[in-house]
Amino acid sequence: MKNTPDGSSPSVHALLADGTTVRVRQVLPEDHAAVLQMYERLSPESLRLRFFSAGSSRNGQRAADEVCTGGRPGERALLAEAGGGIAGLAEYHADPALPARAEVALAVADAWHGRGVGTLLLEHLVDAARSDGLEALTAEALSENYPVLRVFADLGLPLTRRFDGPEVHVTVRLSQDEGYLAALDTRGRTADVASMRPLLRPQSVAVIGAGRRPGSVGRAILRNLRAGGFTGRVHAVNPHAHVIEHIPCHAAVPDLPEAPELAVVAVPAAAVPSVAEECGRFGVRALLVVTSGLDAPQAAALRTACRRYGMRLAGPNCLGLANTEEGVRLDATFAARSPLPGTAGVAAQSGGVGIALLSGLSRLGIGVSSFVSLGDKYDVSGNDLLQWWESDGRTGLAVLHLESFGNPRAFSRTARRVGRRMPVLTVDAGRSEAGRRAAASHTAAAATPTMTRQALFAQAGIIATRSIGELLDAMALLHSQPLPGGTSVVVVTNAGGAGVLAADACSEAGLNVQPPEPRLAAELAAVLPDGAAVGNPVDATAAVSEQELRACLDRLAAHRDVDAVLGVFVPTALAAATGDDLTRALTHGPDRAPVTTAAVLLEQPTRVELLAAEGHGTVPAFSDPQDAARALAYAAGYAKWRARPQAEAAEPPDADTGGARAEVVSWLAGHPEGGWPDPAVCARILGHYGIPQIAWEWVHGEDAAVAAARRLAGPRGRVVLKAYWPGLVHKSAEGALRLGLQGDDEVRAAYRDLAGRFRDRLSGVVVQPQASSVLELVAGVVQDEVFGPLVLFGQGGTATEVLADHAARLAPLTPYDVDDLLTAPRCARLLSGGPGIAPVDLGALEGLLLRLSRMACDLPQLVEADLNPVVACPDGVTALDARIRLAPRRAHDPYLRRLR
């Protein structure tokens, strides 16, 4: 945490273990009096444990003097502010003898012990130390000082302890591994859930702006609170009314009989900042702001008030929130109907989408556990709700509609963890943005926000549907059925044409519709009527009885090769005459093995329904085969992701991170505005990560070009000449590329042509041997301002942007991410060979992508990198051309605990 250019100290707000908000910032000289006061208020025992001697005012004075001098090299000091004072302080001082280490000192005010202040400060101090290039922090403590020793032990970082008489010497390594991130996850979840309790489980609620008009938003919320049976206390604030909805009104927030845990703010935008300030001073714990239309100053004032007083904020510009838990029954929305209690947790930025989801879930009987309309999402986000649902003991489906991401990497990590326990679903809205941004400046930049968002969803196991209808379809299936073990589906129908439509829909959705193996086919034929076709679809004919169909379904469910059964039925006069109900055969099978089951009822008026099954279960019934097939495909994709073992990022063994960083720092020192390094610098950076590049030479002058061609290709070999100047992206389009040159005369003529064409723009010419005609691919990196580094892979060459055959994944890559990258593009089938194309070295391709991932994570200054084309052969891969753009940037730890 470094000073800003104007000398001010940046700060962040973060949550303690009990949900309290504190401000973490660098210590400044003007903090001397407050720091000294903190030390003076420490108990004698706390002073003894901090200074290793009996309490003395001189120890506190010296500590305050030293920490507030500020600005000395090799020193950092951070404090946590809360409640108008300093809750704790952490500092380190570099060891002159060991420049990669620094010694830590920690002090926490007595009133704040046991609430996680020290741990939070150490987390931020560790981040600062990493930024300063430190590798370890050391500390000394009395062996009886169990609390501080526990703080260091619980950090999650590699730790060693050495006992020396009554003292313990602690060394903490600063490597960020999975153990540290898991410890951060646990602490963050505990703090986040605690901070959300006043918002979602309040014991008292006040509606500020409860209008006298029946149609006002505030009055509607007050009415829903009463009608929903909220179990806590309800208050109303309106200076122009005495009673609204049978609830006494108070003129202003300070006039309330108690400080409500949750305040619902439904006042005009201009009044929101002052109301928020009043609520904070009065002791309100959380705000729900439904007001829309706040301008920038009003928005800033609202955020400031919430942070100053530690209030969590939902909204503004939102529909409200609800918690259907029996002991809460909170409906603080202005929706027309209260949500049905159930198991789906819902968070939506759009109020309209939220209403549609609540309505659909109620109609299906799934219901909601809790609902939050995020609105403009100043504070509470999808990440907060995922952690709440993970811990509430009621939620079985997590449903998100997000139009923006505050911290996508933290969100992705949370979603991965939650997705192991329950499905996480969303609507992938805004896909048309890809078309509007197709004409990117170069290949790596073709990774549009749409591609980036989809990469996040895929890696986090989030089921991303294309519409609200598809979202409800998938939820109906996931709520009611076990996850399929694979993609194999058998269609069973009493109408051949309808079965064909269903089989087509399943195949188009990526499901496997294969005929049953011979033994199973024989078993099906034995129980079905004469004339039945036992392929796939299984056409049981219109003559099939309920009993025969049930026997068929029983055998399918019990077979190891059947992952899902899709029953497609139409009403017939034959069934009506015999009283048979074919749908009942699908939903009632007391001894049937559990298998993913769905129905298609073509005459059904609604898109999807849940049919009551034997016992207490349900079976989803769809009116269109395509809807059923897509829902099954979403479930199968989620099941496949969930079955994967959790994997850590794969690391190339020979990366020279230090050398690459030094190269980048050196180049930026001479180019502080950033830009495109020349081919020599690019090659050295790539070389530090072992990225294979074709041999080349950098020349000025035709004689040098001829000599380089002879060295690289021999007298009869062919070479390539490439003109270069900073910012050149498309060499072919600019006419800056000459291919297939053989002999001195052709090389000399090509160089003259390039020099004459580009004149003063030309910085130099690259000479390379001509590569053989093989499969051309592209691999690259782009640093997204919000999502961080993204690795891109796909078809390369001059047509790469026209074909747009690319896939992307967020770095760092796991082995599963690499596999997904290699199999997602359409050109993936060529990697195994084809007409005139030999199979490529997949191991070398995997290594290339892992090296790009490591480079992207190591170098935050790497704005983008393009390797195009990359030629792939049976014996390796080689980058024929590489471009890199650098810009001055500081590493940002996305997992450090802080509020938005």
Secondary structure, 3 states (H helix, E strand, C coil): CCCCCCCCCCEEEEECCCCCEEEEEECCHHHHHHHHHHHHCCCHHHHHHHHCCCCCHHHHHHHHHHHCCCCCCCEEEEEEEECCEEEEEEEEEEECCEEEEEEEEEEECHHHCCCCHHHHHHHHHHHHHHHCCCCEEEEEEECCCHHHHHHHHCCCCCEEEEEECCEEEEEEECCCCHHHHHHHHHHHHHHHHHHHHHHHCCCEEEEECCCCCCCCHHHHHHHHHHHCCCCCEEEEECCCCCEECCEEEECCHHHCCCCCCEEEECCCHHHHHHHHHHHHHHCCCEEEECCCCCCHHHHHHHHHHHHHHCCEEECCCCCEEEECCCCCCEEEECCCCCCCEEEEEEEECCHHHHHHHHHHHHHHCCCEEEEEECCCCCCCCHHHHHHHHHHCCCCCEEEEECCCCCCHHHHHHHHHHHHCCCCEEEECCCCCHHHHCCCCCCCHHHCCHHHHHHHHHHHHCCEEECCHHHHHHHHHHHHHCCCCCCCEEEEEECCHHHHHHHHHHHHHCCCECCCCCHHHHHHHHHHCCCCCEECCCEECCCCCCHHHHHHHHHHHHHCCCCCEEEEEECCCHHHHHHCCCHHHHHHCCCCCCCCEEEEEECCCCCCEEEEECCCCCEEEEECCHHHHHHHHHHHHHHHHHHHCCCCCCCCCCCCCHHHHHHHHHHHHHHCCCCECCCHHHHHHHHHCCCCCECCCEEECCHHHHHHHHHHHHCCCCEEEEEEECCCCCCHHHHCCEEEEEEHHHHHHHHHHHHHHHHHHHCCEEEEEECCCCCEEEEEEEEEECCCEEEEEEEECCCCHHHHCCEEEEECCCCHHHHHHHHHCCHHHHHHHCECCECCCCHHHHHHHHHHHHHHHHHCCCEEEEEEEEEEEECCEEEECCEEEEECCCCCCCCCCCCCC
